[in-house]
Amino acid sequence: MTRVVAQGTFDLLHPGHVHYLREAATMGEELYVIVSRATNVTHKQRPIVPARQRRALVGAIDSVDHAVLGHSEDIFVPIEEIDPDTIVLGHDQHHDESAIEGALAERGIDCGVCRASACDPEFEDAVLSTGTIVERICERRC
C-alpha cells in the first residue's frame, strides 16, 4: 500500500487546507496527516485552536485516512513510525525540500518529497490563509 504523509498546523481550517489534503490523497492509497503541536510551530505565531481539536477536524476531512499529532520534540518521529512513500508539502509551506530530503537520508528514511499545487479558489473572495482569516477577524471584530 502506498502511504502518503501531509503535515501542517491546520489552525482555522480553510479551503486551501482541504485542497492540499485532497491532492495529497491522490498521490497514494493511504493518507496520513501529521498535525503540528504548538511547541513545534516556530516560523509563525502559535496556533489558536488546541492541537487535539485541530487533529480531530483534520481527521474529519473525507480524504484523510489517519490524522495524528506530531511529536513534541522530534518532528521526524511520526515519519519514522508511518514509513511513507511520499511526503507532500503544501504549496506555500516554509519547508525547504532539499533540507527535508537530507534529514530523511540521514535517518535512513527512503521516501520522496514533493509539493502540492496552489488552490484555485472556487469563488472570487475566498480566504485561503489562516493569517488572513485572523487579520479579518481583528479588523472587523476588535
C-alpha positions, 0 to 999 in steps of 0.5 A: 500500500502506498502511504502518503504523509501531509503535515501542517498546523491546520489552525482555522481550517480553510479551503486551501487546507482541504485542497492540499489534503485532497491532492495529497490523497491522490498521490497514494492509497493511504493518507496520513496527516501529521498535525503540528503541536504548538511547541513545534510551530516556530516560523509563525505565531502559535496556533489558536485552536488546541492541537487535539481539536485541530487533529480531530477536524483534520481527521474529519476531512473525507480524504484523510485516512489517519490524522495524528499529532506530531511529536513534541520534540522530534518532528521526524518521529511520526515519519519514522513510525508511518514509513511513507512513500511520499511526503507532500508539502503544501504549496506555500509551506516554509519547508525547504525540500532539499533540507527535508530530503537530507534529514530523511537520508540521514535517518535512513528514511527512503521516501520522496518529497514533493509539493502540492499545487496552489488552490484555485479558489472556487469563488472570487473572495475566498480566504485561503490563509489562516493569517488572513482569516485572523487579520479579518477577524481583528479588523472587523471584530476588535 
